[in-house]
C-alpha cells in the first residue's frame, strides 16, 4: 500500500495460509487441534515476516493478539492473554534489548569509530591489513552490539567506505575493484562470524539458548562464557581466513596502502583525546565482559555468580548515572524496543508449539526419514545442519529461519544420537554463519550490497565459498575443540539423552 509500511499482497498470502491450514487441512495423526491451529498462526506469522507484510514489531502484535483471542494455548480468556504475553517475562529477551541500548553509546561517544581507525593505523599499510583491521574492529565491539546490522552496517561499513573513497575506489566511477570491492566483501563476511561468537552479538542468539534449554529440559543451559569459549577457536580461525580467501578469489587492484595509515591517524587526530563518554564506555565494556564471562564466580565461587541479564541492566544503569546515555536516548532506541516486542511474540509461539507437542511430532518425522538412510549420528548431523543452513536461501530473516526450523532440527538430531551440547553449538554457529549466503540474508547485507561495490554474481559466489569454509571450520575444528573441552558428552543428567560410554565409543571418526 503506497505511503504505508503495509504490503497488501504479502499480508493476504499470510492470512490465506492461516485460514487454509486452520479450516481446510486436518491435523495429522498425533497432533492435537490446538497445536495445529497454533502452527497455522505461527506459519502465517513467519510468512508475513519473510514477505515483509508489515514491520516485524507490528506483525508480532498481531500474532500476540491472535493467540490471545483464539485461545489455542488456553481455554480460559484470562489464561490465554497471560500465555500470549508470557514471552515478555523471558530474561534473555531483555538481555538483548538492554544490550542494544548500551551499544548506542558506541555510536554516541564515537568509540566504535575510534576502535576502527586505531586498528587501521596499526595494520593499514597493505590492503589485506586493512581487511584484518576491519575484522578486528568487528570482533572487539561484537560482544556489546547485539544488532549485527548496527555493528556491520552503521559502524564498520561507513569506515570501510571512507577508506575506499580515499583511494579513489567508487562504484560510480567504475573503480570498485581498486580496493572497495575487496573491503566490502571482507567487512561483510566477518559480520556473520562475529555474530556466531557471542550470545550478545546478534539478537536471535538468546532465542537459540532458550530453544536448546527447552528441548533438553534445561539439562543443557548455555551461558555467555560457555558460548564464547566454544566459539573462540573456530571463530578466530574463520576470521583469520576471510581476508586471505577473499584476496585469493577477488584480489584488489591496489595492494599497498601506505596512505591508509595516514588517513586513519588524521581521523584520530580530528577526534582528539578520548572523551569522558568514551572512557566510561570502555569501563562498562570491560565490566560487562568480565561479569558475562563469569570471572567473579570462577575466582570467588558460585555464590558470586551474577545473572547475565542483571549484568546488562547494571551496565545500562552505569551509563545513565554517569550521563553517557540519557533516558531520552533509551526511549529513542527504537530497535531495542522493537526487538523486545517481536522476540517476545516469537519466543511465546515457539514455546507453546513445544508444549503442545508439535515440535516433537515434526522432529520425529525428520528423524525417521534420516534414520531410514542408515547413517550413524555424525553423518546424520551433517545432513541436518547442511539442510538447515542452506534453507536460508529462502529466508530474508535469521530470526524467522531460526524460529521456524531450529527446535525441530535440534530435536531430530538428539533423536538420531548426536551429543546435545555439540549439536546445539553446531546449529547455533550455523544460525549466524548462514548470513553469508545472499544479499538479503540479514539486515547488514542490503546495506553493504546496496553501496554498489560488489556485483550480485560476485556476492553469491563469495557467499557460497565462505559458507563451505565456515561450516567446515565450525564442524571439524570446532568439533575437535569442543571434544577437548568435554562438551561432546556434557549433560547435567546423562541419563536423559544417551549413555556416556556408548556416546564416547561412537566418536570413532575423531
Helices and strands as residue ranges (DSSP letters): H 8-19, I 20-24, H 33-50, H 56-70, H 77-84, G 86-89, H 91-109, H 111-123, H 127-142, H 148-149, I 150-156, H 157-166, G 176-178, H 180-197, G 199-201, H 205-215, H 224-249, H 258-271, H 276-292, H 295-300, G 302-304, H 308-321, H 327-332, H 334-355, H 358-371, H 377-390, G 391-394, H 398-415, H 420-433, G 434-436, H 443-450, H 456-472, I 473-477, H 478-485, G 494-496, H 500-505
